[in-house]
Amino acid sequence: MSRKNNTYSNELKLEVVQAYLAGEESMQVIATKYEIRNVSQVKAWVKKFKEIESIEAFNRLPSTGSGAKGVKNPLKGKRVHFKDVEEERDYYRAQVEYLKKQYPNL
């Protein structure tokens, strides 16, 4: 049995978040009502909406998955060989700094 990731439109996400924020039903009830596979997905959308605090920005979020689409992964590419441990450490520190700049909310 294989699992398929569901994708949800931004309109549905916004509708789900607004239903929860209206305070009429629990996240579990809302997830069931809107046929969301897992209540944790609703939690993630509500958290993201609260961080953004803007319907327009929320609507511009990617509608598929949670990864950053179109951003090249700096960890992929040619294999790097290091002369010593210190050089390798500095390389990975630079990678971490790059990722912190790309994803400041992690």
PyMOL commands that place a pseudoatom at each C-alpha (Angstrom):
pseudoatom trace, name=CA, resn=MET, resi=1, chain=A, elem=C, hetatm=0, pos=[0.000, 0.000, 0.000]
pseudoatom trace, name=CA, resn=SER, resi=2, chain=A, elem=C, hetatm=0, pos=[1.541, 3.303, -1.021]
pseudoatom trace, name=CA, resn=ARG, resi=3, chain=A, elem=C, hetatm=0, pos=[0.727, 6.699, 0.417]
pseudoatom trace, name=CA, resn=LYS, resi=4, chain=A, elem=C, hetatm=0, pos=[0.018, 9.631, -1.819]
pseudoatom trace, name=CA, resn=ASN, resi=5, chain=A, elem=C, hetatm=0, pos=[0.509, 13.171, -0.619]
pseudoatom trace, name=CA, resn=ASN, resi=6, chain=A, elem=C, hetatm=0, pos=[-2.629, 15.226, -0.980]
pseudoatom trace, name=CA, resn=THR, resi=7, chain=A, elem=C, hetatm=0, pos=[-2.421, 18.726, -2.358]
pseudoatom trace, name=CA, resn=TYR, resi=8, chain=A, elem=C, hetatm=0, pos=[-4.878, 21.369, -1.286]
pseudoatom trace, name=CA, resn=SER, resi=9, chain=A, elem=C, hetatm=0, pos=[-5.700, 24.648, -2.973]
pseudoatom trace, name=CA, resn=ASN, resi=10, chain=A, elem=C, hetatm=0, pos=[-4.911, 27.912, -1.236]
pseudoatom trace, name=CA, resn=GLU, resi=11, chain=A, elem=C, hetatm=0, pos=[-8.628, 28.684, -1.242]
pseudoatom trace, name=CA, resn=LEU, resi=12, chain=A, elem=C, hetatm=0, pos=[-9.379, 25.506, 0.704]
pseudoatom trace, name=CA, resn=LYS, resi=13, chain=A, elem=C, hetatm=0, pos=[-6.518, 26.179, 3.121]
pseudoatom trace, name=CA, resn=LEU, resi=14, chain=A, elem=C, hetatm=0, pos=[-7.830, 29.665, 3.777]
pseudoatom trace, name=CA, resn=GLU, resi=15, chain=A, elem=C, hetatm=0, pos=[-11.382, 28.399, 4.234]
pseudoatom trace, name=CA, resn=VAL, resi=16, chain=A, elem=C, hetatm=0, pos=[-10.168, 25.787, 6.745]
pseudoatom trace, name=CA, resn=VAL, resi=17, chain=A, elem=C, hetatm=0, pos=[-8.111, 28.345, 8.678]
pseudoatom trace, name=CA, resn=GLN, resi=18, chain=A, elem=C, hetatm=0, pos=[-10.962, 30.835, 8.789]
pseudoatom trace, name=CA, resn=ALA, resi=19, chain=A, elem=C, hetatm=0, pos=[-13.349, 28.112, 9.976]
pseudoatom trace, name=CA, resn=TYR, resi=20, chain=A, elem=C, hetatm=0, pos=[-10.999, 27.293, 12.834]
pseudoatom trace, name=CA, resn=LEU, resi=21, chain=A, elem=C, hetatm=0, pos=[-10.320, 30.925, 13.740]
pseudoatom trace, name=CA, resn=ALA, resi=22, chain=A, elem=C, hetatm=0, pos=[-14.071, 31.565, 13.882]
pseudoatom trace, name=CA, resn=GLY, resi=23, chain=A, elem=C, hetatm=0, pos=[-13.940, 29.285, 16.934]
pseudoatom trace, name=CA, resn=GLU, resi=24, chain=A, elem=C, hetatm=0, pos=[-17.021, 27.273, 16.139]
pseudoatom trace, name=CA, resn=GLU, resi=25, chain=A, elem=C, hetatm=0, pos=[-15.379, 23.845, 15.825]
pseudoatom trace, name=CA, resn=SER, resi=26, chain=A, elem=C, hetatm=0, pos=[-12.261, 21.978, 16.885]
pseudoatom trace, name=CA, resn=MET, resi=27, chain=A, elem=C, hetatm=0, pos=[-9.397, 21.284, 14.490]
pseudoatom trace, name=CA, resn=GLN, resi=28, chain=A, elem=C, hetatm=0, pos=[-10.362, 17.601, 14.416]
pseudoatom trace, name=CA, resn=VAL, resi=29, chain=A, elem=C, hetatm=0, pos=[-13.953, 18.369, 13.433]
pseudoatom trace, name=CA, resn=ILE, resi=30, chain=A, elem=C, hetatm=0, pos=[-12.773, 20.817, 10.765]
pseudoatom trace, name=CA, resn=ALA, resi=31, chain=A, elem=C, hetatm=0, pos=[-10.260, 18.303, 9.375]
pseudoatom trace, name=CA, resn=THR, resi=32, chain=A, elem=C, hetatm=0, pos=[-13.017, 15.704, 9.085]
pseudoatom trace, name=CA, resn=LYS, resi=33, chain=A, elem=C, hetatm=0, pos=[-15.500, 18.180, 7.620]
pseudoatom trace, name=CA, resn=TYR, resi=34, chain=A, elem=C, hetatm=0, pos=[-13.099, 19.337, 4.882]
pseudoatom trace, name=CA, resn=GLU, resi=35, chain=A, elem=C, hetatm=0, pos=[-11.695, 15.825, 4.313]
pseudoatom trace, name=CA, resn=ILE, resi=36, chain=A, elem=C, hetatm=0, pos=[-8.181, 16.764, 5.392]
pseudoatom trace, name=CA, resn=ARG, resi=37, chain=A, elem=C, hetatm=0, pos=[-6.219, 13.563, 5.967]
pseudoatom trace, name=CA, resn=ASN, resi=38, chain=A, elem=C, hetatm=0, pos=[-4.614, 14.597, 9.245]
pseudoatom trace, name=CA, resn=VAL, resi=39, chain=A, elem=C, hetatm=0, pos=[-5.417, 17.230, 11.849]
pseudoatom trace, name=CA, resn=SER, resi=40, chain=A, elem=C, hetatm=0, pos=[-1.722, 18.166, 11.985]
pseudoatom trace, name=CA, resn=GLN, resi=41, chain=A, elem=C, hetatm=0, pos=[-2.130, 19.652, 8.498]
pseudoatom trace, name=CA, resn=VAL, resi=42, chain=A, elem=C, hetatm=0, pos=[-4.805, 22.013, 9.830]
pseudoatom trace, name=CA, resn=LYS, resi=43, chain=A, elem=C, hetatm=0, pos=[-2.521, 22.929, 12.753]
pseudoatom trace, name=CA, resn=ALA, resi=44, chain=A, elem=C, hetatm=0, pos=[0.296, 23.759, 10.334]
pseudoatom trace, name=CA, resn=TRP, resi=45, chain=A, elem=C, hetatm=0, pos=[-1.941, 25.983, 8.200]
pseudoatom trace, name=CA, resn=VAL, resi=46, chain=A, elem=C, hetatm=0, pos=[-3.283, 27.850, 11.238]
pseudoatom trace, name=CA, resn=LYS, resi=47, chain=A, elem=C, hetatm=0, pos=[0.252, 28.353, 12.559]
pseudoatom trace, name=CA, resn=LYS, resi=48, chain=A, elem=C, hetatm=0, pos=[1.459, 29.642, 9.174]
pseudoatom trace, name=CA, resn=PHE, resi=49, chain=A, elem=C, hetatm=0, pos=[-1.532, 31.976, 8.869]
pseudoatom trace, name=CA, resn=LYS, resi=50, chain=A, elem=C, hetatm=0, pos=[-0.881, 33.404, 12.334]
pseudoatom trace, name=CA, resn=GLU, resi=51, chain=A, elem=C, hetatm=0, pos=[2.777, 33.987, 11.411]
pseudoatom trace, name=CA, resn=ILE, resi=52, chain=A, elem=C, hetatm=0, pos=[1.878, 35.753, 8.172]
pseudoatom trace, name=CA, resn=GLU, resi=53, chain=A, elem=C, hetatm=0, pos=[-1.234, 37.593, 9.431]
pseudoatom trace, name=CA, resn=SER, resi=54, chain=A, elem=C, hetatm=0, pos=[-2.269, 38.443, 5.891]
pseudoatom trace, name=CA, resn=ILE, resi=55, chain=A, elem=C, hetatm=0, pos=[-4.805, 36.774, 3.636]
pseudoatom trace, name=CA, resn=GLU, resi=56, chain=A, elem=C, hetatm=0, pos=[-3.025, 38.026, 0.522]
pseudoatom trace, name=CA, resn=ALA, resi=57, chain=A, elem=C, hetatm=0, pos=[0.341, 36.585, 1.610]
pseudoatom trace, name=CA, resn=PHE, resi=58, chain=A, elem=C, hetatm=0, pos=[-1.330, 33.346, 2.690]
pseudoatom trace, name=CA, resn=ASN, resi=59, chain=A, elem=C, hetatm=0, pos=[-2.894, 33.015, -0.763]
pseudoatom trace, name=CA, resn=ARG, resi=60, chain=A, elem=C, hetatm=0, pos=[0.528, 33.357, -2.396]
pseudoatom trace, name=CA, resn=LEU, resi=61, chain=A, elem=C, hetatm=0, pos=[1.918, 30.352, -0.525]
pseudoatom trace, name=CA, resn=PRO, resi=62, chain=A, elem=C, hetatm=0, pos=[2.746, 27.340, -2.696]
pseudoatom trace, name=CA, resn=SER, resi=63, chain=A, elem=C, hetatm=0, pos=[-0.296, 25.090, -2.921]
pseudoatom trace, name=CA, resn=THR, resi=64, chain=A, elem=C, hetatm=0, pos=[1.687, 21.859, -3.176]
pseudoatom trace, name=CA, resn=GLY, resi=65, chain=A, elem=C, hetatm=0, pos=[3.760, 20.471, -0.360]
pseudoatom trace, name=CA, resn=SER, resi=66, chain=A, elem=C, hetatm=0, pos=[5.725, 22.427, 2.176]
pseudoatom trace, name=CA, resn=GLY, resi=67, chain=A, elem=C, hetatm=0, pos=[9.098, 22.567, 0.448]
pseudoatom trace, name=CA, resn=ALA, resi=68, chain=A, elem=C, hetatm=0, pos=[10.517, 25.650, -1.190]
pseudoatom trace, name=CA, resn=LYS, resi=69, chain=A, elem=C, hetatm=0, pos=[9.811, 25.201, -4.884]
pseudoatom trace, name=CA, resn=GLY, resi=70, chain=A, elem=C, hetatm=0, pos=[12.217, 26.769, -7.315]
pseudoatom trace, name=CA, resn=VAL, resi=71, chain=A, elem=C, hetatm=0, pos=[14.975, 27.194, -4.750]
pseudoatom trace, name=CA, resn=LYS, resi=72, chain=A, elem=C, hetatm=0, pos=[18.065, 25.264, -5.718]
pseudoatom trace, name=CA, resn=ASN, resi=73, chain=A, elem=C, hetatm=0, pos=[19.261, 22.890, -3.038]
pseudoatom trace, name=CA, resn=PRO, resi=74, chain=A, elem=C, hetatm=0, pos=[22.834, 23.945, -2.200]
pseudoatom trace, name=CA, resn=LEU, resi=75, chain=A, elem=C, hetatm=0, pos=[23.586, 20.497, -0.804]
pseudoatom trace, name=CA, resn=LYS, resi=76, chain=A, elem=C, hetatm=0, pos=[23.142, 18.826, -4.184]
pseudoatom trace, name=CA, resn=GLY, resi=77, chain=A, elem=C, hetatm=0, pos=[25.745, 18.955, -6.857]
pseudoatom trace, name=CA, resn=LYS, resi=78, chain=A, elem=C, hetatm=0, pos=[29.292, 17.834, -7.360]
pseudoatom trace, name=CA, resn=ARG, resi=79, chain=A, elem=C, hetatm=0, pos=[31.039, 15.955, -4.597]
pseudoatom trace, name=CA, resn=VAL, resi=80, chain=A, elem=C, hetatm=0, pos=[33.439, 18.027, -2.533]
pseudoatom trace, name=CA, resn=HIS, resi=81, chain=A, elem=C, hetatm=0, pos=[36.687, 16.577, -1.181]
pseudoatom trace, name=CA, resn=PHE, resi=82, chain=A, elem=C, hetatm=0, pos=[38.402, 18.218, 1.757]
pseudoatom trace, name=CA, resn=LYS, resi=83, chain=A, elem=C, hetatm=0, pos=[42.072, 18.420, 2.673]
pseudoatom trace, name=CA, resn=ASP, resi=84, chain=A, elem=C, hetatm=0, pos=[41.414, 18.298, 6.407]
pseudoatom trace, name=CA, resn=VAL, resi=85, chain=A, elem=C, hetatm=0, pos=[38.687, 18.291, 9.035]
pseudoatom trace, name=CA, resn=GLU, resi=86, chain=A, elem=C, hetatm=0, pos=[38.871, 22.049, 9.589]
pseudoatom trace, name=CA, resn=GLU, resi=87, chain=A, elem=C, hetatm=0, pos=[38.207, 22.752, 5.916]
pseudoatom trace, name=CA, resn=GLU, resi=88, chain=A, elem=C, hetatm=0, pos=[35.206, 20.414, 5.990]
pseudoatom trace, name=CA, resn=ARG, resi=89, chain=A, elem=C, hetatm=0, pos=[33.895, 22.089, 9.166]
pseudoatom trace, name=CA, resn=ASP, resi=90, chain=A, elem=C, hetatm=0, pos=[34.164, 25.543, 7.581]
pseudoatom trace, name=CA, resn=TYR, resi=91, chain=A, elem=C, hetatm=0, pos=[32.374, 24.304, 4.470]
pseudoatom trace, name=CA, resn=TYR, resi=92, chain=A, elem=C, hetatm=0, pos=[29.436, 22.969, 6.484]
pseudoatom trace, name=CA, resn=ARG, resi=93, chain=A, elem=C, hetatm=0, pos=[29.285, 26.109, 8.614]
pseudoatom trace, name=CA, resn=ALA, resi=94, chain=A, elem=C, hetatm=0, pos=[28.962, 28.136, 5.414]
pseudoatom trace, name=CA, resn=GLN, resi=95, chain=A, elem=C, hetatm=0, pos=[26.175, 25.792, 4.261]
pseudoatom trace, name=CA, resn=VAL, resi=96, chain=A, elem=C, hetatm=0, pos=[24.313, 26.291, 7.537]
pseudoatom trace, name=CA, resn=GLU, resi=97, chain=A, elem=C, hetatm=0, pos=[24.619, 30.075, 7.292]
pseudoatom trace, name=CA, resn=TYR, resi=98, chain=A, elem=C, hetatm=0, pos=[23.321, 29.977, 3.719]
pseudoatom trace, name=CA, resn=LEU, resi=99, chain=A, elem=C, hetatm=0, pos=[20.323, 27.888, 4.757]
pseudoatom trace, name=CA, resn=LYS, resi=100, chain=A, elem=C, hetatm=0, pos=[19.593, 30.191, 7.714]
pseudoatom trace, name=CA, resn=LYS, resi=101, chain=A, elem=C, hetatm=0, pos=[19.373, 33.120, 5.290]
pseudoatom trace, name=CA, resn=GLN, resi=102, chain=A, elem=C, hetatm=0, pos=[17.158, 31.173, 2.864]
pseudoatom trace, name=CA, resn=TYR, resi=103, chain=A, elem=C, hetatm=0, pos=[14.833, 29.862, 5.581]
pseudoatom trace, name=CA, resn=PRO, resi=104, chain=A, elem=C, hetatm=0, pos=[14.844, 32.378, 8.460]
pseudoatom trace, name=CA, resn=ASN, resi=105, chain=A, elem=C, hetatm=0, pos=[11.757, 30.937, 10.144]
pseudoatom trace, name=CA, resn=LEU, resi=106, chain=A, elem=C, hetatm=0, pos=[13.263, 27.491, 10.787]
for i in range(1, 106): cmd.bond("trace and resi %d" % i, "trace and resi %d" % (i + 1))
show_as sticks, trace
zoom trace
